[in-house]
Amino acid sequence: HFGSEEKADTSGFLKTAAGVESDLERGYVMIRDGSITGISTSLRIADESSSGQIEIIVYKNGEAIGFGNTLEIDSPESKKDYDIQSEDTVSFEAGDTISVYVKAQEGLVWEKVITMVEITSAE
């Protein structure tokens, strides 16, 4: 789980459930081999004049994996998106680090973002 309650008008990394901001090198360290199989995001648009696009980007070991959420912003309300993919499409090994970044178009004001990254562990 990643998120941020704070209002923001810039892009940035989300915090872990422990309240620590992730970055390219810090995030959740995987304890088993597995796959990223889903992602969901909900957030609130805080400014009535905001429009554009927000991308939620998942990183593995500091590199974007090409899987995330894209939210089209056209009104000041809560937005949500969710996506799934097959196991082994994006695999990870024990010790890999997963972090999440919010890429917001200039001028968008967002807050209260909650993102869940679903993993499936290899047995």
C-alpha positions in Angstrom: 0.0 0.0 0.0 1.2 3.5 -0.9 -0.4 6.9 -0.5 -0.4 10.5 0.6 -3.0 12.6 2.4 -1.3 15.8 1.5 -2.4 18.3 -1.1 0.2 18.5 -4.0 0.5 20.3 -7.3 3.7 18.6 -8.4 4.8 15.0 -9.2 6.5 12.9 -6.5 6.8 9.5 -4.9 4.1 8.2 -2.6 4.6 7.1 1.0 4.5 3.5 2.2 1.9 2.4 4.7 4.5 3.2 7.4 4.4 6.8 6.4 7.9 6.8 4.8 8.2 8.4 1.4 9.5 6.0 -1.2 12.0 6.9 -3.9 14.0 5.2 -6.6 16.0 3.3 -4.0 13.5 3.0 -1.1 10.2 1.2 -1.0 9.0 -2.3 -0.1 11.6 -5.0 -0.3 10.2 -8.2 -1.7 10.7 -11.2 0.5 9.9 -13.8 -2.1 10.1 -14.2 -5.8 6.8 -13.3 -7.6 5.0 -11.0 -10.0 3.1 -7.7 -9.9 -0.4 -8.6 -11.0 -2.5 -5.6 -10.3 -2.7 -1.9 -9.2 -5.6 0.3 -8.0 -5.6 4.0 -7.3 -8.1 6.4 -5.8 -7.5 10.1 -5.4 -9.2 13.4 -5.0 -8.8 16.4 -7.3 -8.6 19.5 -5.0 -8.9 22.3 -7.5 -12.0 23.0 -9.6 -9.9 24.4 -12.5 -7.7 21.2 -12.6 -7.7 19.2 -15.8 -5.3 16.9 -17.6 -3.8 13.5 -16.7 -2.2 11.8 -13.7 -0.1 8.7 -14.1 0.7 6.3 -11.2 4.0 4.7 -12.1 5.4 1.5 -10.4 9.2 1.2 -10.2 11.2 -1.9 -9.6 14.8 -1.3 -8.4 14.6 2.3 -9.6 13.2 1.6 -13.1 9.7 2.1 -14.4 8.1 -1.3 -15.2 5.6 0.0 -17.7 2.5 -0.9 -15.6 0.4 1.5 -13.6 -2.7 3.6 -13.6 -3.7 6.6 -15.8 -6.4 8.9 -14.6 -8.0 11.5 -16.9 -8.9 14.6 -14.9 -11.8 16.7 -16.1 -13.6 17.7 -13.0 -12.9 18.3 -9.3 -14.0 15.0 -7.7 -12.7 11.6 -6.6 -11.1 9.6 -9.4 -10.2 5.9 -9.5 -8.6 3.4 -11.8 -7.5 -0.2 -11.6 -5.7 -2.6 -13.9 -4.6 -6.3 -13.8 -2.1 -8.3 -15.7 -1.0 -11.9 -16.0 1.4 -13.5 -13.6 5.1 -13.4 -14.8 4.4 -10.3 -17.0 6.4 -8.2 -14.5 8.4 -10.6 -12.3 10.6 -9.7 -9.3 13.0 -11.5 -7.1 13.4 -11.6 -3.4 15.3 -8.4 -2.5 13.9 -6.3 -5.3 12.5 -2.9 -4.2 9.1 -1.7 -5.3 8.1 2.0 -5.2 5.4 4.2 -6.7 5.5 7.7 -8.3 2.7 10.1 -9.1 3.4 12.0 -12.4 0.9 14.9 -12.6 0.6 17.4 -15.4 1.5 20.9 -14.5 -1.3 22.7 -12.7 -3.2 19.7 -11.4 -3.8 19.8 -7.7 -4.4 16.4 -6.1 -4.7 14.9 -2.6 -5.7 11.9 -0.6 -4.2 9.3 -3.0 -4.3 5.6 -2.1 -2.5 3.1 -4.3 -2.5 -0.7 -3.8 0.0 -2.8 -5.8 -1.0 -6.4 -5.9 1.7 -9.0 -5.9 1.5 -12.8 -6.4 4.3 -14.7 -4.7 5.9 -17.8 -6.1 5.5 -20.8 -3.9 
